[in-house]
Amino acid sequence: MAYDFIKVPNRRNVGSAKYQQMMDWNPKVEEDIVPFSVADMELANPPEIIKGLQDYLEDAVLGYTMPTKAYKQAVAGWMKRRHQWEIQEEWMLTAPGVVHAFFTGVQAYSDPGDGVIVMPPVYYPFYRAIEANGRKVVSNPLALEEGRYVIDYEDLEKKAKDPSNKVLLFCSPHNPVGRVWTKEELVQVAKICLENQVVMLSDEIHFDLILPGHVHTVMASLSEEAAKQTVVFTAPSKTFNLAGMQTSNIIIPDEKLRKKYEDEAAKTGIFGLNILGYKACEIAYTQCEGWLEEFLVLLEKNHQIVKEFFKVQLPDVTVFDLEGTYLQWMDFRKFGLSKEELEHVMQQKAQVFFDEGYVFGEEGAGFERMNLACPTWVLEEGLMRIKEALQ
């Protein structure tokens, strides 16, 4: 089936967080501008999901709802088919979003004043989850080696050996730098954490969005030992543009870790999710694999277009190879602009709206994160506006 990856849905004045943010940043933004910021797609949802929800609503009663057997089987089936990870249904918990879930995880596995290790530049809600709960951010920055981000294991081991550092909040694939960690890299991370009793909270929300030549490995699938010390955060939201459904699956193989998480989650008073979120996830994982395969072709095409454009038109911009996610990381530091100046040029002159690199930590100052989940023609128009503004 050929899906429509050309049309841009109208998301103005319908409550889209991304569009409202853009208009806050530049109230004079032109009517036809499409932002490249927040990580949802400028594409229509898979038609199977829309049709499936319409059919479901014909007979559904919109009352309190819990995960069904069919729902759990759909999630388990997806993990086995797409990630070669066989999970048991009792390992599965649900949450109204991965961010909510790792906030809960930080609370469950550490105490106020404890350290939580992160690898910046990294997804900015990680910092909020730590600081808002009275924990300490312990930075283990990624290292840039020959134009590729790698993990500083020596520094990680040093931080993990400190008994006050109880948790590693890990991003896999990594947002924003786009790395898909190899199995060998993950084994080394797990070894350090296992030796030092550091609980691994593994945010794997982008794990379906893997480009050719790369393979994602779920952290908890490495070994029985790793599974006993890992909480895996997953969701259909990035894969199928379902963030508004607020439905995530948190998979915790170890019974003791799972009980700690459940006890902490109970304090929030949230005991169920959006009824349509359950159904949308079930449909996505049972009917929409073909849509995902076609989207991945678009993603690879868009990435290559960005690389070639900057290589030819603006070679002072470094475009990092994208291994996973639909988020392109780029280095603009050679222009010598402050982070405020770079932001002004993009938002006011070019009318191009990224997630600014500095929000991912001080290591991101001078960088930009560009969302590639859009029609190619939208991407190309944005690139031309950048060229005109910077020249």
ABEGO torsion letter per residue (X at the ends): XBBBAABBBBABGAGBAAAAAAAAABAABBAABBBABBBBBBBBBBAAAAAAAAAAAAABBBBBBBBBAAAAAAAAAAAAAAAGBBBBAAABBBBAEAAAAAAAAAAAABBBGBBBBBBOBBBAAAAAAAAAAGBBBBBBBBBBBGGBBBBBAAAAAAAAABAABABBBBBOBBOAAGBBBBAAAAAAAAAAAAAAGBBBBBBAAAAABBBBGBBBBBAAAABAAAAAABBBBBBAAAAAGAAAAGBBBBBBABAAAAAAAAAAAAAAGBABBBAAAAAAAAAAAAAAAAAAAAAAAAAAAAAAAAAAAAAAABAABBBBBBABEABBBBBAAAAGBBAAAAAAAAAAAAGBBBBBAAAAEAAABGBBBBBABBBAAAAAAAAAAAAAAAX
